[in-house]
Amino acid sequence: MKLADLVRELELEVLAGPDLEREVTGGYASDLLSLVMARAKAGQLWITLQGHQNIVAVAVLLELAGVIVAGGIEPDQETRKKAEEEGINLLASSLPVFELAGRLYQLGVRGIDHA
């Protein structure tokens, strides 16, 4: 499924979105950056509550399809700017992580790990 389809279906806010036509191969949910680096895979969509610039660095390192900051958390302007500069799709949702993961699963995105 393309990221643009998920944005539309889940009414996600696009904070930085250079490539919404990117194919999403799965999902991962965690707030522990070291765990994300160890377990998430390229092409996955990462759900987190973190809103700082380190999420962009992890997404770049792993070549993730994008990052969704859940729970109504608002990433700061520097994080948004860094995501745009690095070509990372940065999205936001007011939904809690658990509900967002469930909705992604219903839409066919698999491989989400709740850590």
GIPEZI-V890456 format. One record per pair of residues at least 24 apart in sequence whose ideal C-beta (glycine too) atoms are under 7 Angstrom apart, sorted by the first residue. I is the first residue (numbers start at 1). J is the second residue. D is the distance in Angstrom with one decimal. If there is no record, write none. Layout:
i->I j->J d->D
i->I j->J d->D
//
This chain:
i->1 j->107 d->6.6
i->1 j->108 d->5.8
i->1 j->109 d->6.6
i->3 j->65 d->5.8
i->3 j->66 d->5.7
i->3 j->89 d->5.8
i->6 j->107 d->6.6
i->7 j->91 d->6.6
i->9 j->107 d->5.9
i->10 j->93 d->6.5
i->10 j->103 d->5.9
i->12 j->68 d->6.5
i->12 j->91 d->4.4
i->12 j->92 d->6.7
i->12 j->93 d->5.4
i->13 j->91 d->6.5
i->13 j->92 d->4.3
i->14 j->91 d->5.9
i->15 j->75 d->6.3
i->15 j->80 d->5.0
i->15 j->83 d->6.8
i->15 j->90 d->4.4
i->15 j->91 d->6.4
i->15 j->92 d->5.6
i->16 j->80 d->5.5
i->16 j->83 d->3.7
i->16 j->84 d->4.3
i->16 j->88 d->6.4
i->16 j->89 d->6.7
i->16 j->90 d->4.1
i->17 j->89 d->5.2
i->18 j->84 d->6.8
i->18 j->87 d->4.9
i->18 j->89 d->6.8
i->19 j->87 d->6.9
i->19 j->89 d->6.2
i->20 j->89 d->6.5
i->22 j->65 d->4.9
i->22 j->89 d->6.6
i->24 j->65 d->4.7
i->24 j->109 d->5.9
i->26 j->109 d->6.4
i->26 j->110 d->5.6
i->26 j->111 d->3.3
i->27 j->101 d->6.9
i->27 j->104 d->5.4
i->27 j->109 d->4.7
i->27 j->111 d->5.8
i->27 j->112 d->3.9
i->28 j->111 d->6.9
i->28 j->112 d->6.2
i->28 j->113 d->5.6
i->29 j->97 d->5.6
i->29 j->101 d->5.1
i->29 j->112 d->5.3
i->29 j->113 d->6.3
i->29 j->114 d->5.3
i->30 j->113 d->6.8
i->30 j->115 d->4.1
i->32 j->115 d->6.4
i->33 j->58 d->5.6
i->35 j->115 d->5.4
i->37 j->61 d->6.7
i->37 j->62 d->6.8
i->39 j->113 d->6.5
i->40 j->64 d->6.5
i->44 j->111 d->6.6
i->45 j->109 d->6.6
i->47 j->97 d->5.5
i->47 j->100 d->5.7
i->47 j->101 d->6.0
i->49 j->73 d->5.5
i->49 j->97 d->6.5
i->51 j->75 d->3.8
i->51 j->76 d->6.5
i->51 j->79 d->6.1
i->52 j->79 d->6.1
i->53 j->78 d->5.9
i->53 j->79 d->5.0
i->53 j->82 d->5.1
i->55 j->79 d->7.0
i->56 j->82 d->4.6
i->56 j->83 d->5.0
i->56 j->86 d->5.6
i->56 j->88 d->5.3
i->59 j->88 d->4.7
i->60 j->86 d->5.0
i->60 j->88 d->6.3
i->65 j->89 d->6.6
i->66 j->90 d->6.9
i->66 j->91 d->5.9
i->67 j->91 d->6.9
i->68 j->92 d->7.0
i->68 j->93 d->5.7
i->68 j->100 d->6.6
i->70 j->95 d->6.0
i->70 j->96 d->6.4
i->70 j->97 d->4.7
i->70 j->100 d->5.1
i->71 j->96 d->5.5
i->71 j->97 d->6.4
//
